[in-house]
Amino acid sequence: MGLRINEQITIEDWELTEQFVRASGPGGQNVNKVATAVELRFEAARSPNLTGPVKARLKRLAGRRWTADGALVLFVQDTRSQARNRELARDRLADLIGAALVAPKRRVKTRVSANQKRKRVEAKKKRGEVKALRKGPDI
C-alpha cells in the first residue's frame, strides 16, 4: 500500500515501522490496558525515493526526532484510539516530507542606494539641529 506523499513520491511499507505502546495522560483504566500510542519509524537515510537535498532538509526539520542511524521517529498519543493515532502519525510524516520537498528560495542581496544614505544623514543632522536649539545659551 505505502504512504503517498505526492504524484512522484510514495513511501514503501518496508521503510516504515510501527510500534504500539501504552500512552500516558487521561483515559482511566483504559490507559493501563491498551497500547494506543504509536511510534512511527521512517528509515529516511536509506529511502530510495528521497534525494540528497530533500533528506538534508528533512533532517533539519525533524530536529530531535532524527536518530543517529538516519531514521525519523514520530511518537503520537493524541487520542485514545490506536487507529486514529496511527493515522495522525502517517499524516504528520507526510506533512514533514512535503515541507522538506520545498526548496527554500535563495536570498537576493540588496544594497542601500546612495540617495537613501544621503537622506538618512540629512535627517540625522536636522534632528541634531532641532535638539541643539533646545539648549540654552552658553554663559
Short mmCIF file of the C-alpha atoms (twelve columns), coordinates in Angstrom:
data_MODEL
# 
_entry.id   MODEL 
# 
loop_
_atom_site.group_PDB 
_atom_site.id 
_atom_site.type_symbol 
_atom_site.label_atom_id 
_atom_site.label_alt_id 
_atom_site.label_comp_id 
_atom_site.label_asym_id 
_atom_site.label_seq_id 
_atom_site.Cartn_x 
_atom_site.Cartn_y 
_atom_site.Cartn_z 
_atom_site.pdbx_PDB_model_num 
ATOM 1   C CA . MET A 1   0.000  0.000  0.000  1 
ATOM 2   C CA . GLY A 2   2.611  2.591  1.046  1 
ATOM 3   C CA . LEU A 3   2.262  6.214  2.041  1 
ATOM 4   C CA . ARG A 4   1.616  8.591  -0.860 1 
ATOM 5   C CA . ILE A 5   3.309  11.991 -0.492 1 
ATOM 6   C CA . ASN A 6   2.646  13.396 -3.976 1 
ATOM 7   C CA . GLU A 7   2.339  12.144 -7.561 1 
ATOM 8   C CA . GLN A 8   6.047  11.240 -7.786 1 
ATOM 9   C CA . ILE A 9   6.876  10.100 -4.248 1 
ATOM 10  C CA . THR A 10  5.422  7.124  -2.395 1 
ATOM 11  C CA . ILE A 11  6.968  5.762  0.793  1 
ATOM 12  C CA . GLU A 12  7.040  1.973  0.701  1 
ATOM 13  C CA . ASP A 13  5.883  -0.210 3.600  1 
ATOM 14  C CA . TRP A 14  9.373  -1.632 4.212  1 
ATOM 15  C CA . GLU A 15  10.591 1.900  5.032  1 
ATOM 16  C CA . LEU A 16  8.015  2.321  7.820  1 
ATOM 17  C CA . THR A 17  7.937  0.545  11.171 1 
ATOM 18  C CA . GLU A 18  5.055  0.988  13.609 1 
ATOM 19  C CA . GLN A 19  5.237  0.064  17.248 1 
ATOM 20  C CA . PHE A 20  2.344  0.474  19.679 1 
ATOM 21  C CA . VAL A 21  2.951  1.335  23.323 1 
ATOM 22  C CA . ARG A 22  0.864  2.437  26.280 1 
ATOM 23  C CA . ALA A 23  0.008  6.126  26.212 1 
ATOM 24  C CA . SER A 24  0.257  8.466  29.163 1 
ATOM 25  C CA . GLY A 25  -2.347 11.013 30.186 1 
ATOM 26  C CA . PRO A 26  -6.125 10.774 30.595 1 
ATOM 27  C CA . GLY A 27  -8.048 7.631  29.740 1 
ATOM 28  C CA . GLY A 28  -8.734 5.992  33.059 1 
ATOM 29  C CA . GLN A 29  -8.249 2.245  33.349 1 
ATOM 30  C CA . ASN A 30  -8.060 2.003  29.555 1 
ATOM 31  C CA . VAL A 31  -4.591 3.601  29.595 1 
ATOM 32  C CA . ASN A 32  -3.217 0.734  31.693 1 
ATOM 33  C CA . LYS A 33  -4.660 -1.983 29.462 1 
ATOM 34  C CA . VAL A 34  -4.445 -0.875 25.831 1 
ATOM 35  C CA . ALA A 35  -1.412 0.187  23.800 1 
ATOM 36  C CA . THR A 36  -2.869 3.150  21.908 1 
ATOM 37  C CA . ALA A 37  0.194  5.358  21.383 1 
ATOM 38  C CA . VAL A 38  2.067  4.803  18.133 1 
ATOM 39  C CA . GLU A 39  5.768  5.176  17.431 1 
ATOM 40  C CA . LEU A 40  6.268  5.517  13.665 1 
ATOM 41  C CA . ARG A 41  9.834  4.993  12.437 1 
ATOM 42  C CA . PHE A 42  10.772 6.029  8.895  1 
ATOM 43  C CA . GLU A 43  14.157 4.905  7.550  1 
ATOM 44  C CA . ALA A 44  14.787 8.218  5.784  1 
ATOM 45  C CA . ALA A 45  18.527 7.856  5.153  1 
ATOM 46  C CA . ARG A 46  18.001 4.539  3.318  1 
ATOM 47  C CA . SER A 47  14.949 5.699  1.349  1 
ATOM 48  C CA . PRO A 48  15.476 5.474  -2.426 1 
ATOM 49  C CA . ASN A 49  12.505 7.802  -3.036 1 
ATOM 50  C CA . LEU A 50  14.104 10.899 -1.492 1 
ATOM 51  C CA . THR A 51  17.001 12.845 -2.998 1 
ATOM 52  C CA . GLY A 52  20.021 14.026 -1.007 1 
ATOM 53  C CA . PRO A 53  18.907 17.675 -0.617 1 
ATOM 54  C CA . VAL A 54  15.424 16.548 0.474  1 
ATOM 55  C CA . LYS A 55  16.957 14.239 3.086  1 
ATOM 56  C CA . ALA A 56  19.137 17.101 4.372  1 
ATOM 57  C CA . ARG A 57  16.124 19.434 4.678  1 
ATOM 58  C CA . LEU A 58  14.111 16.655 6.334  1 
ATOM 59  C CA . LYS A 59  16.893 16.117 8.878  1 
ATOM 60  C CA . ARG A 60  16.919 19.843 9.685  1 
ATOM 61  C CA . LEU A 61  13.122 19.947 10.010 1 
ATOM 62  C CA . ALA A 62  12.985 16.781 12.140 1 
ATOM 63  C CA . GLY A 63  15.414 18.064 14.777 1 
ATOM 64  C CA . ARG A 64  15.461 15.768 17.814 1 
ATOM 65  C CA . ARG A 65  13.228 13.233 16.080 1 
ATOM 66  C CA . TRP A 66  16.113 12.296 13.743 1 
ATOM 67  C CA . THR A 67  18.168 9.379  15.110 1 
ATOM 68  C CA . ALA A 68  21.892 8.737  14.725 1 
ATOM 69  C CA . ASP A 69  21.258 5.901  12.258 1 
ATOM 70  C CA . GLY A 70  19.252 8.170  9.924  1 
ATOM 71  C CA . ALA A 71  15.707 7.292  10.933 1 
ATOM 72  C CA . LEU A 72  12.864 9.705  11.664 1 
ATOM 73  C CA . VAL A 73  10.819 8.725  14.733 1 
ATOM 74  C CA . LEU A 74  7.354  10.197 15.343 1 
ATOM 75  C CA . PHE A 75  5.531  9.489  18.608 1 
ATOM 76  C CA . VAL A 76  1.777  10.174 18.655 1 
ATOM 77  C CA . GLN A 77  -0.529 9.696  21.636 1 
ATOM 78  C CA . ASP A 78  -3.091 12.441 20.966 1 
ATOM 79  C CA . THR A 79  -6.232 10.303 21.042 1 
ATOM 80  C CA . ARG A 80  -7.450 7.205  22.876 1 
ATOM 81  C CA . SER A 81  -7.857 5.343  19.586 1 
ATOM 82  C CA . GLN A 82  -4.932 3.353  18.233 1 
ATOM 83  C CA . ALA A 83  -6.213 3.640  14.659 1 
ATOM 84  C CA . ARG A 84  -6.585 7.430  14.899 1 
ATOM 85  C CA . ASN A 85  -3.094 7.836  16.409 1 
ATOM 86  C CA . ARG A 86  -1.690 5.719  13.574 1 
ATOM 87  C CA . GLU A 87  -3.485 7.933  11.044 1 
ATOM 88  C CA . LEU A 88  -2.179 11.098 12.715 1 
ATOM 89  C CA . ALA A 89  1.402  9.786  12.704 1 
ATOM 90  C CA . ARG A 90  1.231  8.977  8.989  1 
ATOM 91  C CA . ASP A 91  -0.279 12.420 8.253  1 
ATOM 92  C CA . ARG A 92  2.462  14.162 10.224 1 
ATOM 93  C CA . LEU A 93  5.141  12.201 8.398  1 
ATOM 94  C CA . ALA A 94  3.591  13.105 5.031  1 
ATOM 95  C CA . ASP A 95  3.426  16.799 6.047  1 
ATOM 96  C CA . LEU A 96  7.051  16.763 7.198  1 
ATOM 97  C CA . ILE A 97  8.269  15.167 3.967  1 
ATOM 98  C CA . GLY A 98  6.095  17.567 1.963  1 
ATOM 99  C CA . ALA A 99  7.711  20.517 3.738  1 
ATOM 100 C CA . ALA A 100 11.176 19.085 3.017  1 
ATOM 101 C CA . LEU A 101 10.355 18.804 -0.691 1 
ATOM 102 C CA . VAL A 102 10.018 22.596 -0.970 1 
ATOM 103 C CA . ALA A 103 13.406 24.102 -1.747 1 
ATOM 104 C CA . PRO A 104 13.955 27.445 0.019  1 
ATOM 105 C CA . LYS A 105 14.333 30.498 -2.174 1 
ATOM 106 C CA . ARG A 106 17.804 31.962 -2.461 1 
ATOM 107 C CA . ARG A 107 18.228 35.284 -0.727 1 
ATOM 108 C CA . VAL A 108 18.918 38.137 -3.115 1 
ATOM 109 C CA . LYS A 109 21.362 40.637 -1.653 1 
ATOM 110 C CA . THR A 110 20.224 44.229 -1.845 1 
ATOM 111 C CA . ARG A 111 22.128 47.482 -1.401 1 
ATOM 112 C CA . VAL A 112 21.028 50.744 0.120  1 
ATOM 113 C CA . SER A 113 21.157 53.403 -2.589 1 
ATOM 114 C CA . ALA A 114 23.423 56.425 -2.241 1 
ATOM 115 C CA . ASN A 115 20.367 58.688 -2.247 1 
ATOM 116 C CA . GLN A 116 18.838 56.806 0.695  1 
ATOM 117 C CA . LYS A 117 22.100 57.082 2.646  1 
ATOM 118 C CA . ARG A 118 22.249 60.841 1.932  1 
ATOM 119 C CA . LYS A 119 18.621 61.314 3.063  1 
ATOM 120 C CA . ARG A 120 19.295 59.389 6.267  1 
ATOM 121 C CA . VAL A 121 22.342 61.528 7.137  1 
ATOM 122 C CA . GLU A 122 20.407 64.741 6.360  1 
ATOM 123 C CA . ALA A 123 17.540 63.641 8.596  1 
ATOM 124 C CA . LYS A 124 20.005 62.908 11.423 1 
ATOM 125 C CA . LYS A 125 21.654 66.330 11.011 1 
ATOM 126 C CA . LYS A 126 18.280 68.072 11.014 1 
ATOM 127 C CA . ARG A 127 17.206 66.182 14.139 1 
ATOM 128 C CA . GLY A 128 20.513 67.119 15.811 1 
ATOM 129 C CA . GLU A 129 19.956 70.802 14.966 1 
ATOM 130 C CA . VAL A 130 16.463 70.695 16.495 1 
ATOM 131 C CA . LYS A 131 17.872 69.219 19.699 1 
ATOM 132 C CA . ALA A 132 20.734 71.736 19.731 1 
ATOM 133 C CA . LEU A 133 18.213 74.615 19.573 1 
ATOM 134 C CA . ARG A 134 16.552 73.361 22.767 1 
ATOM 135 C CA . LYS A 135 19.704 74.091 24.777 1 
ATOM 136 C CA . GLY A 136 20.043 77.422 26.475 1 
ATOM 137 C CA . PRO A 137 22.826 79.858 25.582 1 
ATOM 138 C CA . ASP A 138 26.309 79.135 26.946 1 
ATOM 139 C CA . ILE A 139 27.323 81.618 29.612 1 
# 
